[in-house]
Amino acid sequence: MSLDISGAIERLEALEDRAGVRLENMSAFIRSGDPAFVSVTGEIHSTDGAHLEYDVEVVCAAYDTSGRVVQTASAYYGADNFYGLEIFDFTMSLPVDDVARVRIFPKRR
């Protein structure tokens, strides 16, 4: 059974501005079990029309109720192969059954 934790997603808009992208239409679901999994899906859009000015890595971090990072994932988007919109989809196995926060942000490469 999956639990919608989309309200736990935190964006870092200052980093989005710096990378020239917007992360939008995101959702997050946790599935309990052994191990538990969290899935995070969304869109990356260029703020400069159809192209990225820089290569960008989208990083996703899951935090437990104590504020510890318990899992991370990332995806790379090259400026040469980007055409305005891409979908990202992270599925991470978790060492804990609960996730208090999911932080997602871009990094210029």
All heavy atoms as an XYZ file, in Angstrom:
844
protein
N       0.841     -1.183      0.000
C       0.000      0.000      0.000
C       0.888      1.249      0.000
O       1.859      1.312      0.722
C      -0.892     -0.006      1.233
C      -1.863      1.129      1.266
S      -3.107      0.808      2.514
C      -3.244      2.400      3.220
N       0.542      2.221     -0.819
C       1.321      3.454     -0.926
C       0.648      4.593     -0.179
O      -0.577      4.700     -0.163
C       1.474      3.855     -2.389
O       2.255      2.918     -3.076
N       1.472      5.446      0.406
C       1.006      6.625      1.123
C       1.538      7.863      0.405
O       2.746      7.968      0.152
C       1.509      6.590      2.570
C       1.213      7.795      3.443
C      -0.291      7.930      3.672
C       1.944      7.666      4.766
N       0.644      8.790      0.071
C       1.033     10.026     -0.611
C       1.705     10.965      0.387
O       1.082     11.406      1.349
C      -0.207     10.688     -1.222
C       0.116     11.892     -2.073
O       1.249     12.399     -2.019
O      -0.788     12.342     -2.804
N       2.986     11.262      0.168
C       3.717     12.198      1.018
C       4.191     13.413      0.209
O       5.185     14.047      0.537
C       4.895     11.516      1.738
C       5.886     10.927      0.735
C       4.408     10.470      2.727
C       7.224     10.547      1.353
N       3.451     13.745     -0.831
C       3.832     14.860     -1.705
C       3.964     16.171     -0.936
O       4.770     17.030     -1.302
C       2.818     15.016     -2.838
O       2.772     13.842     -3.623
N       3.206     16.323      0.144
C       3.297     17.527      0.964
C       4.628     17.660      1.690
O       4.953     18.736      2.200
N       5.415     16.603      1.728
C       6.723     16.624      2.391
C       7.850     17.066      1.461
O       8.997     17.184      1.885
C       7.040     15.243      2.964
N       7.526     17.329      0.185
C       8.553     17.749     -0.772
C       8.952     19.196     -0.505
O       8.098     20.072     -0.368
C       8.058     17.604     -2.221
C       7.820     16.135     -2.560
C       9.057     18.229     -3.197
C       7.184     15.919     -3.922
N      10.265     19.439     -0.448
C      10.814     20.787     -0.319
C      11.661     21.098     -1.544
O      12.565     20.331     -1.878
C      11.708     20.902      0.917
C      10.970     20.833      2.209
C      11.909     21.024      3.402
O      13.117     21.301      3.205
O      11.432     20.873      4.523
N      11.358     22.209     -2.185
C      12.174     22.697     -3.303
C      13.127     23.757     -2.779
O      12.823     24.450     -1.816
C      11.284     23.345     -4.360
C      10.394     22.377     -5.071
C       9.391     23.076     -5.978
N      10.003     24.064     -6.840
C       9.353     25.128     -7.332
N       8.078     25.314     -7.045
N       9.967     25.972     -8.118
N      14.259     23.919     -3.446
C      15.204     24.988     -3.129
C      15.233     25.926     -4.335
O      16.038     25.763     -5.256
C      16.580     24.419     -2.821
C      16.614     23.484     -1.605
C      17.995     22.890     -1.413
C      16.184     24.216     -0.349
N      14.301     26.879     -4.323
C      14.090     27.729     -5.495
C      15.299     28.582     -5.845
O      15.533     28.868     -7.016
C      12.838     28.571     -5.298
C      11.577     27.714     -5.279
C      10.307     28.523     -5.136
O      10.263     29.656     -5.652
O       9.372     28.012     -4.511
N      16.109     28.982     -4.850
C      17.311     29.765     -5.151
C      18.281     28.945     -6.004
O      18.914     29.486     -6.917
C      17.985     30.215     -3.859
N      18.376     27.647     -5.737
C      19.240     26.793     -6.548
C      18.639     26.547     -7.929
O      19.372     26.420     -8.915
C      19.505     25.472     -5.831
C      20.301     25.577     -4.528
C      20.502     24.200     -3.916
C      21.629     26.274     -4.751
N      17.315     26.492     -8.010
C      16.664     26.375     -9.315
C      16.985     27.605    -10.163
O      17.323     27.477    -11.346
C      15.154     26.222     -9.150
C      14.738     24.896     -8.551
C      13.234     24.782     -8.373
O      12.474     25.454     -9.103
O      12.805     24.001     -7.506
N      16.896     28.786     -9.562
C      17.210     30.020    -10.289
C      18.656     30.002    -10.789
O      18.931     30.358    -11.936
C      16.996     31.237     -9.397
C      15.538     31.498     -9.080
O      14.651     30.984     -9.803
O      15.270     32.205     -8.084
N      19.558     29.589     -9.924
C      20.976     29.559    -10.295
C      21.245     28.576    -11.435
O      22.082     28.820    -12.307
C      21.802     29.193     -9.078
C      23.263     29.184     -9.378
C      24.096     28.926     -8.173
N      25.470     28.815     -8.626
C      26.491     28.686     -7.857
N      26.322     28.643     -6.568
N      27.696     28.582     -8.350
N      20.544     27.449    -11.438
C      20.746     26.435    -12.478
C      19.949     26.720    -13.745
O      20.138     26.052    -14.759
C      20.376     25.055    -11.931
N      19.020     27.684    -13.691
C      18.228     28.016    -14.876
C      17.127     27.014    -15.169
O      16.759     26.818    -16.328
N      16.590     26.367    -14.110
C      15.527     25.383    -14.281
C      14.429     25.600    -13.243
O      14.614     26.300    -12.247
C      16.054     23.924    -14.154
C      17.077     23.637    -15.223
C      16.588     23.636    -12.775
N      13.298     24.964    -13.495
C      12.194     24.878    -12.543
C      11.841     23.406    -12.389
O      11.738     22.674    -13.386
C      10.953     25.630    -13.024
C      11.061     27.106    -12.921
C      10.861     27.570    -11.466
N      11.090     28.986    -11.346
C      12.159     29.532    -10.767
N      13.090     28.780    -10.249
N      12.297     30.826    -10.700
N      11.669     22.975    -11.150
C      11.201     21.625    -10.847
C       9.728     21.750    -10.498
O       9.372     22.469     -9.566
C      12.001     21.016     -9.697
C      13.515     20.984     -9.922
C      14.218     20.414     -8.694
C      13.874     20.190    -11.158
N       8.868     21.072    -11.252
C       7.423     21.274    -11.119
C       6.671     19.950    -11.127
O       7.217     18.907    -11.504
C       6.911     22.156    -12.268
C       7.527     23.533    -12.284
C       7.043     24.387    -13.432
O       6.406     23.864    -14.375
O       7.308     25.597    -13.399
N       5.401     20.037    -10.738
C       4.449     18.920    -10.813
C       4.984     17.657    -10.139
O       4.863     16.556    -10.664
C       4.065     18.637    -12.271
C       3.478     19.862    -12.927
O       2.665     20.556    -12.320
N       3.886     20.151    -14.138
N       5.562     17.833     -8.952
C       6.198     16.723     -8.251
C       5.228     15.977     -7.346
O       4.304     16.568     -6.790
C       7.379     17.239     -7.437
C       8.502     17.749     -8.316
S       9.916     18.331     -7.384
C       9.307     19.898     -6.800
N       5.476     14.683     -7.217
C       4.723     13.840     -6.293
C       5.690     12.895     -5.604
O       6.760     12.592     -6.134
C       3.633     13.054     -7.022
O       4.221     12.152     -7.941
N       5.304     12.454     -4.403
C       6.118     11.489     -3.657
C       5.191     10.503     -2.969
O       4.169     10.898     -2.383
C       6.993     12.204     -2.633
N       5.546      9.230     -3.048
C       4.768      8.163     -2.420
C       5.723      7.231     -1.700
O       6.802      6.920     -2.216
C       3.973      7.368     -3.470
C       2.898      8.181     -4.122
C       3.171      8.938     -5.259
C       1.619      8.210     -3.600
C       2.182      9.700     -5.865
C       0.623      8.965     -4.198
C       0.904      9.709     -5.332
N       5.324      6.789     -0.524
C       6.112      5.827      0.226
C       5.340      4.515      0.289
O       4.118      4.515      0.444
C       6.459      6.349      1.641
C       7.507      5.448      2.303
C       5.237      6.508      2.496
C       8.133      6.056      3.531
N       6.079      3.429      0.108
C       5.490      2.099      0.204
C       6.175      1.365      1.340
O       7.394      1.151      1.307
C       5.662      1.330     -1.100
C       4.870      0.012     -1.108
C       5.077     -0.762     -2.380
N       6.363     -1.449     -2.278
C       7.203     -1.633     -3.280
N       6.911     -1.178     -4.475
N       8.335     -2.261     -3.112
N       5.402      1.017      2.355
C       5.951      0.299      3.498
C       6.312     -1.112      3.100
O       5.787     -1.666      2.141
C       4.936      0.265      4.643
O       4.669      1.572      5.078
N       7.207     -1.701      3.844
C       7.618     -3.070      3.585
C       9.021     -3.281      4.073
O       9.586     -2.448      4.787
N       9.591     -4.368      3.674
C      10.950     -4.669      4.066
C      11.762     -4.979      2.820
O      11.749     -6.129      2.357
C      10.986     -5.841      5.038
C      12.363     -6.079      5.612
O      13.186     -5.143      5.582
O      12.618     -7.205      6.085
N      12.390     -4.002      2.210
C      12.525     -2.624      2.679
C      11.366     -1.737      2.228
O      10.616     -2.094      1.319
C      13.820     -2.166      2.005
C      13.826     -2.902      0.701
C      13.201     -4.249      1.008
N      11.273     -0.564      2.859
C      10.325      0.458      2.412
C      10.943      1.175      1.203
O      12.163      1.179      1.027
C      10.045      1.446      3.532
N      10.099      1.751      0.371
C      10.549      2.504     -0.796
C       9.859      3.856     -0.829
O       8.699      3.969     -0.418
C      10.202      1.761     -2.098
C      11.029      0.550     -2.346
C      10.637     -0.677     -1.857
C      12.209      0.644     -3.066
C      11.400     -1.806     -2.086
C      12.981     -0.474     -3.299
C      12.577     -1.710     -2.808
N      10.555      4.862     -1.357
C       9.935      6.147     -1.658
C      10.167      6.408     -3.145
O      11.253      6.170     -3.668
C      10.468      7.301     -0.780
C      11.935      7.575     -1.018
C       9.647      8.569     -0.989
N       9.108      6.848     -3.815
C       9.173      7.211     -5.230
C       8.868      8.687     -5.368
O       7.885      9.173     -4.803
C       8.162      6.404     -6.043
O       8.471      5.043     -5.987
N       9.702      9.393     -6.103
C       9.533     10.829     -6.335
C       9.563     11.058     -7.839
O      10.498     10.638     -8.519
C      10.638     11.648     -5.643
C      10.431     13.140     -5.875
C      10.699     11.330     -4.154
N       8.538     11.728     -8.353
C       8.404     11.964     -9.786
C       8.071     13.432    -10.022
O       7.369     14.045     -9.216
C       7.289     11.076    -10.369
O       7.556      9.720    -10.016
C       7.203     11.185    -11.871
N       8.566     13.985    -11.107
C       8.252     15.365    -11.443
C       8.839     15.747    -12.788
O       9.281     14.891    -13.561
N       8.816     17.046    -13.049
C       9.302     17.580    -14.317
C      10.417     18.585    -14.066
O      10.389     19.327    -13.090
C       8.186     18.315    -15.055
C       7.004     17.460    -15.402
C       5.844     18.253    -15.976
O       5.805     19.503    -15.817
O       4.972     17.625    -16.582
N      11.391     18.612    -14.976
C      12.407     19.652    -14.998
C      12.189     20.465    -16.269
O      12.079     19.899    -17.359
C      13.842     19.089    -14.898
C      14.875     20.222    -14.965
C      14.095     18.010    -15.917
C      16.303     19.789    -14.701
N      12.057     21.774    -16.099
C      11.838     22.714    -17.206
C      12.989     23.713    -17.253
O      13.446     24.183    -16.217
C      10.560     23.541    -16.988
C       9.309     22.754    -16.963
N       8.503     22.611    -18.056
C       8.704     22.069    -15.952
C       7.450     21.879    -17.737
N       7.560     21.532    -16.460
N      13.404     24.075    -18.429
C      14.368     25.152    -18.593
C      13.654     26.490    -18.427
O      12.528     26.660    -18.897
C      15.003     25.081    -19.983
O      15.778     26.228    -20.226
N      14.318     27.442    -17.773
C      13.753     28.795    -17.684
C      14.194     29.649    -18.864
O      13.781     30.796    -18.975
C      14.172     29.487    -16.373
O      15.602     29.539    -16.307
C      13.612     28.752    -15.166
N      15.013     29.071    -19.745
C      15.537     29.783    -20.913
C      15.005     29.152    -22.195
O      15.766     28.767    -23.083
C      17.069     29.748    -20.886
C      17.682     30.614    -21.962
O      17.065     31.615    -22.367
O      18.786     30.266    -22.435
N      13.696     28.990    -22.269
C      13.108     28.405    -23.465
C      13.316     26.905    -23.518
O      13.073     26.199    -22.550
N      13.806     26.414    -24.632
C      13.904     24.976    -24.843
C      15.261     24.391    -24.455
O      15.441     23.189    -24.541
C      13.611     24.656    -26.306
N      16.221     25.218    -24.037
C      17.572     24.716    -23.825
C      18.069     25.029    -22.423
O      17.667     26.009    -21.804
C      18.531     25.321    -24.851
C      18.117     25.045    -26.258
N      18.262     23.807    -26.839
C      17.534     25.836    -27.189
C      17.792     23.851    -28.076
N      17.337     25.071    -28.317
N      18.980     24.179    -21.941
C      19.681     24.444    -20.690
C      20.946     25.233    -20.992
O      21.647     24.950    -21.967
C      20.079     23.137    -20.003
C      18.979     22.274    -19.440
C      19.565     20.975    -18.886
C      18.215     23.012    -18.359
N      21.240     26.202    -20.155
C      22.486     26.945    -20.296
C      23.670     26.121    -19.770
O      24.791     26.246    -20.246
C      22.393     28.258    -19.528
C      23.562     29.169    -19.732
C      23.386     30.525    -19.083
O      22.266     30.869    -18.679
O      24.395     31.240    -18.982
N      23.398     25.271    -18.772
C      24.420     24.438    -18.137
C      23.934     22.993    -18.072
O      22.734     22.737    -18.085
C      24.672     24.895    -16.690
C      24.905     26.364    -16.540
C      23.871     27.214    -16.152
C      26.159     26.907    -16.759
C      24.084     28.568    -15.999
C      26.380     28.271    -16.609
C      25.338     29.100    -16.222
O      25.547     30.434    -16.076
N      24.856     22.060    -17.925
C      24.482     20.706    -17.548
C      23.949     20.780    -16.120
O      24.451     21.553    -15.299
C      25.688     19.767    -17.594
C      26.239     19.579    -19.001
O      25.552     19.931    -19.977
O      27.364     19.065    -19.113
N      22.929     19.962    -15.825
C      22.269     20.021    -14.519
C      22.117     18.613    -13.961
O      21.763     17.682    -14.690
C      20.880     20.698    -14.632
C      20.108     20.628    -13.327
C      21.023     22.141    -15.087
N      22.351     18.486    -12.668
C      22.070     17.248    -11.942
C      20.929     17.549    -10.969
O      20.988     18.532    -10.229
C      23.304     16.797    -11.166
C      23.099     15.532    -10.386
C      24.337     15.121     -9.612
O      25.260     15.939     -9.444
O      24.375     13.967     -9.163
N      19.881     16.745    -10.993
C      18.785     16.875    -10.037
C      19.043     15.879     -8.919
O      19.230     14.689     -9.172
C      17.410     16.624    -10.693
C      16.304     16.652     -9.652
C      17.151     17.653    -11.775
N      19.086     16.384     -7.685
C      19.387     15.568     -6.511
C      18.137     15.473     -5.648
O      17.446     16.472     -5.419
C      20.544     16.179     -5.697
C      20.838     15.348     -4.452
C      21.788     16.332     -6.558
N      17.862     14.276     -5.170
C      16.721     14.007     -4.311
C      17.247     13.369     -3.029
O      18.009     12.402     -3.091
C      15.748     13.080     -5.021
S      14.248     12.746     -4.092
N      16.843     13.898     -1.867
C      17.272     13.352     -0.579
C      16.049     13.101      0.292
O      15.177     13.966      0.399
C      18.225     14.313      0.119
N      16.002     11.927      0.909
C      14.921     11.566      1.833
C      15.446     11.681      3.262
O      16.561     11.226      3.560
C      14.437     10.146      1.563
N      14.653     12.293      4.136
C      15.023     12.525      5.528
C      14.053     11.785      6.448
O      12.845     11.767      6.186
C      14.941     14.019      5.868
C      15.922     14.878      5.109
C      15.706     15.210      3.773
C      17.058     15.370      5.727
C      16.595     16.002      3.070
C      17.962     16.169      5.037
C      17.726     16.481      3.711
O      18.612     17.267      3.024
N      14.578     11.240      7.548
C      13.700     10.590      8.527
C      13.177     11.622      9.526
O      13.465     12.818      9.406
C      14.397      9.406      9.207
C      15.543      9.817     10.123
O      15.749     11.020     10.374
O      16.236      8.900     10.595
N      12.415     11.187     10.495
C      11.798     12.100     11.461
C      12.816     12.755     12.393
O      12.495     13.741     13.048
C      10.732     11.366     12.294
O      11.334     10.231     12.915
C       9.564     10.932     11.426
N      14.048     12.241     12.432
C      15.115     12.864     13.224
C      15.910     13.879     12.407
O      16.870     14.461     12.904
C      16.070     11.790     13.758
O      15.401     10.919     14.630
N      15.537     14.073     11.147
C      16.224     15.021     10.282
C      17.460     14.470      9.607
O      18.216     15.220      8.985
N      17.663     13.164      9.693
C      18.828     12.542      9.068
C      18.530     12.203      7.605
O      17.434     11.753      7.285
C      19.206     11.259      9.800
C      19.565     11.458     11.251
C      19.813     10.155     11.946
N      18.593      9.340     11.887
C      18.507      8.109     12.354
N      19.558      7.525     12.893
N      17.375      7.442     12.277
N      19.532     12.397      6.745
C      19.416     11.940      5.363
C      19.533     10.421      5.399
O      20.518      9.878      5.900
C      20.528     12.541      4.477
C      20.457     11.958      3.074
C      20.435     14.051      4.433
N      18.506      9.739      4.871
C      18.514      8.274      4.900
C      18.702      7.653      3.518
O      19.004      6.469      3.418
C      17.243      7.708      5.579
C      17.233      8.068      7.056
C      15.976      8.178      4.888
N      18.529      8.451      2.465
C      18.765      7.931      1.114
C      18.824      9.098      0.134
O      18.193     10.133      0.348
C      17.668      6.965      0.687
C      17.947      6.173     -0.575
C      19.199      5.330     -0.500
O      20.277      5.846     -0.756
N      19.058      4.061     -0.171
N      19.598      8.921     -0.929
C      19.688      9.937     -1.982
C      19.650      9.276     -3.357
O      19.953      8.096     -3.497
C      20.985     10.771     -1.884
O      22.096      9.917     -2.101
C      21.089     11.480     -0.543
N      19.298     10.076     -4.335
C      19.334      9.655     -5.735
C      19.567     10.906     -6.565
O      19.317     12.029     -6.111
C      18.028      8.977     -6.137
N      20.044     10.719     -7.789
C      20.245     11.876     -8.660
C      20.100     11.468    -10.118
O      20.193     10.290    -10.456
C      21.618     12.511     -8.417
O      22.646     11.643     -8.788
N      19.873     12.468    -10.956
C      19.767     12.271    -12.402
C      20.477     13.435    -13.087
O      20.395     14.581    -12.631
C      18.313     12.205    -12.841
N      21.157     13.141    -14.164
C      21.957     14.119    -14.896
C      21.255     14.498    -16.197
O      20.744     13.623    -16.905
C      23.329     13.496    -15.194
C      24.237     14.371    -16.001
C      24.996     15.364    -15.394
C      24.346     14.212    -17.378
C      25.837     16.165    -16.137
C      25.184     15.006    -18.132
C      25.932     15.983    -17.497
O      26.763     16.790    -18.240
N      21.255     15.802    -16.492
C      20.675     16.305    -17.740
C      21.722     17.165    -18.433
O      22.141     18.201    -17.918
C      19.409     17.128    -17.459
C      18.355     16.279    -16.789
C      18.248     16.243    -15.404
C      17.505     15.486    -17.540
C      17.305     15.436    -14.796
C      16.562     14.674    -16.929
C      16.473     14.653    -15.561
O      15.561     13.847    -14.948
N      22.159     16.725    -19.607
C      23.155     17.458    -20.365
C      22.533     18.570    -21.186
O      21.469     18.393    -21.787
N      23.185     19.703    -21.225
C      22.667     20.851    -21.973
C      22.523     20.535    -23.461
O      21.603     21.033    -24.115
C      23.582     22.054    -21.774
N      23.392     19.686    -23.992
C      23.354     19.368    -25.419
C      22.160     18.507    -25.814
O      21.772     18.491    -26.986
C      24.630     18.644    -25.843
C      25.852     19.539    -25.767
O      25.689     20.778    -25.762
O      26.970     19.005    -25.702
N      21.584     17.772    -24.856
C      20.503     16.829    -25.167
C      19.176     17.195    -24.524
O      18.288     16.351    -24.439
C      20.903     15.419    -24.707
C      22.153     14.938    -25.391
O      22.343     15.191    -26.566
N      23.001     14.269    -24.654
N      19.013     18.408    -24.074
C      17.799     18.822    -23.366
C      16.957     19.710    -24.276
O      17.481     20.607    -24.920
C      18.175     19.596    -22.093
C      17.019     19.867    -21.191
C      16.643     18.938    -20.246
C      16.312     21.056    -21.282
C      15.579     19.176    -19.400
C      15.250     21.307    -20.445
C      14.877     20.362    -19.500
N      15.663     19.449    -24.304
C      14.783     20.203    -25.202
C      13.579     20.783    -24.470
O      12.448     20.625    -24.905
C      14.350     19.313    -26.372
C      15.535     18.859    -27.175
C      16.036     17.574    -27.032
C      16.199     19.741    -28.022
C      17.156     17.170    -27.737
C      17.310     19.342    -28.728
C      17.787     18.065    -28.588
O      18.902     17.670    -29.281
N      13.826     21.432    -23.331
C      12.782     22.196    -22.654
C      12.091     21.501    -21.513
O      11.690     22.144    -20.551
N      11.900     20.177    -21.576
C      11.148     19.453    -20.546
C      11.612     18.005    -20.495
O      11.777     17.366    -21.538
C       9.647     19.488    -20.870
C       8.746     18.512    -20.121
C       8.601     18.932    -18.668
C       7.386     18.433    -20.782
N      11.827     17.520    -19.300
C      12.121     16.100    -19.067
C      11.371     15.673    -17.805
O      11.056     16.496    -16.944
C      13.615     15.848    -18.857
C      14.461     16.032    -20.081
C      14.378     14.870    -21.057
O      13.886     13.797    -20.695
O      14.839     15.063    -22.195
N      11.107     14.401    -17.713
C      10.486     13.815    -16.522
C      11.579     13.122    -15.719
O      12.414     12.421    -16.282
C       9.409     12.775    -16.908
C       8.335     13.403    -17.790
C       8.814     12.117    -15.667
C       7.511     14.471    -17.126
N      11.579     13.339    -14.393
C      12.477     12.557    -13.540
C      11.636     11.638    -12.670
O      10.490     11.925    -12.344
C      13.401     13.445    -12.697
C      12.698     14.441    -11.829
C      12.196     14.082    -10.583
C      12.567     15.758    -12.241
C      11.563     15.014     -9.780
C      11.931     16.696    -11.443
C      11.431     16.318    -10.205
N      12.226     10.503    -12.330
C      11.531      9.496    -11.533
C      12.575      8.759    -10.697
O      13.398      8.033    -11.249
C      10.786      8.521    -12.444
C       9.939      7.519    -11.692
O       9.713      7.699    -10.473
O       9.500      6.547    -12.322
N      12.556      8.999     -9.394
C      13.482      8.356     -8.473
C      12.728      7.340     -7.633
O      11.662      7.648     -7.098
C      14.121      9.370     -7.521
C      14.864     10.474     -8.203
C      14.424     11.790     -8.111
C      16.004     10.221     -8.935
C      15.110     12.813     -8.724
C      16.697     11.243     -9.560
C      16.247     12.541     -9.453
N      13.264      6.149     -7.488
C      12.749      5.167     -6.545
C      13.913      4.748     -5.660
O      14.929      4.266     -6.160
C      12.149      3.947     -7.260
O      11.062      4.396     -8.087
C      11.626      2.927     -6.258
N      13.753      4.988     -4.362
C      14.835      4.729     -3.417
C      14.371      3.764     -2.341
O      13.296      3.946     -1.761
C      15.263      6.045     -2.759
C      15.745      7.101     -3.735
S      16.111      8.687     -2.945
C      14.460      9.361     -2.754
N      15.187      2.749     -2.071
C      14.894      1.873     -0.938
C      15.312      2.599      0.338
O      16.268      3.374      0.345
C      15.624      0.534     -1.073
O      17.012      0.732     -1.030
N      14.576      2.355      1.401
C      14.788      3.085      2.649
C      15.161      2.149      3.787
O      14.580      1.071      3.915
C      13.512      3.837      3.039
C      13.011      4.876      2.048
C      11.631      5.359      2.444
C      13.984      6.046      1.977
N      16.070      2.586      4.672
C      16.400      1.790      5.853
C      15.413      2.023      7.007
O      15.530      1.393      8.056
C      17.801      2.279      6.221
C      17.824      3.696      5.755
C      16.966      3.714      4.509
N      14.454      2.930      6.813
C      13.434      3.246      7.823
C      12.060      3.182      7.163
O      11.945      3.204      5.944
C      13.649      4.648      8.440
C      14.975      4.716      9.179
C      13.600      5.733      7.367
N      11.007      3.123      7.976
C       9.645      3.043      7.441
C       8.971      4.397      7.267
O       7.881      4.465      6.716
C       8.765      2.181      8.343
C       9.069      0.709      8.192
O       9.572      0.310      7.121
O       8.812     -0.039      9.142
N       9.586      5.463      7.754
C       8.938      6.767      7.666
C       9.884      7.794      7.060
O      11.093      7.735      7.247
C       8.465      7.233      9.043
C       9.599      7.318     10.056
O      10.646      6.697      9.835
O       9.427      8.011     11.072
N       9.309      8.685      6.301
C      10.049      9.793      5.695
C       9.322     11.064      6.081
O       8.128     11.206      5.837
C      10.115      9.647      4.154
C      10.686     10.902      3.519
C      10.935      8.431      3.772
N      10.058     11.978      6.721
C       9.462     13.232      7.166
C       9.579     14.327      6.117
O       8.766     15.252      6.087
C      10.118     13.695      8.460
N      10.598     14.211      5.267
C      10.845     15.280      4.307
C      11.568     14.709      3.103
O      12.400     13.810      3.228
C      11.707     16.340      4.985
C      12.145     17.464      4.121
C      12.862     18.531      4.910
N      13.909     17.958      5.741
C      14.969     18.627      6.176
N      15.103     19.897      5.872
N      15.877     18.043      6.910
N      11.266     15.265      1.924
C      11.969     14.940      0.687
C      12.434     16.255      0.095
O      11.608     17.105     -0.250
C      11.055     14.189     -0.311
C      11.784     13.973     -1.625
C      10.566     12.875      0.269
N      13.729     16.432      0.026
C      14.285     17.660     -0.530
C      14.795     17.348     -1.934
O      15.462     16.345     -2.156
C      15.420     18.153      0.351
C      15.996     19.471     -0.115
C      17.004     19.986      0.867
N      16.309     20.629      1.972
C      16.903     21.021      3.089
N      18.188     20.798      3.271
N      16.199     21.620      4.019
N      14.460     18.239     -2.880
C      14.878     18.035     -4.260
C      15.407     19.359     -4.805
O      14.798     20.407     -4.590
C      13.736     17.452     -5.117
C      14.246     17.058     -6.477
C      12.536     18.346     -5.164
C      13.363     16.055     -7.180
N      16.572     19.280     -5.448
C      17.202     20.508     -5.916
C      18.132     20.223     -7.086
O      18.643     19.106     -7.225
C      17.975     21.182     -4.775
C      19.050     20.320     -4.164
C      20.362     20.369     -4.619
C      18.740     19.445     -3.135
C      21.340     19.576     -4.057
C      19.706     18.641     -2.563
C      21.019     18.706     -3.028
N      18.362     21.228     -7.931
C      19.292     21.073     -9.058
C      20.671     21.580     -8.685
O      20.836     22.449     -7.820
C      18.666     21.964    -10.130
C      18.060     23.081     -9.336
C      17.578     22.456     -8.051
N      21.672     21.007     -9.345
C      23.049     21.477     -9.216
C      23.599     21.693    -10.624
O      23.462     20.833    -11.477
C      23.904     20.428     -8.501
C      23.541     20.246     -7.050
C      24.196     19.037     -6.408
C      25.666     18.933     -6.545
N      26.243     17.792     -5.788
N      24.206     22.855    -10.827
C      24.895     23.106    -12.102
C      26.127     22.240    -12.185
O      26.852     22.068    -11.230
C      25.316     24.574    -12.189
C      24.240     25.455    -12.665
C      24.597     26.892    -12.839
N      25.973     27.309    -12.839
C      26.356     28.566    -12.850
N      25.464     29.532    -12.868
N      27.628     28.883    -12.835
N      26.378     21.703    -13.358
C      27.578     20.863    -13.570
C      28.442     21.443    -14.644
O      28.047     22.082    -15.529
C      27.171     19.435    -13.932
C      26.563     18.719    -12.778
C      27.623     18.466    -11.772
N      27.088     17.804    -10.603
C      27.717     17.807     -9.454
N      28.844     18.427     -9.303
N      27.229     17.179     -8.432
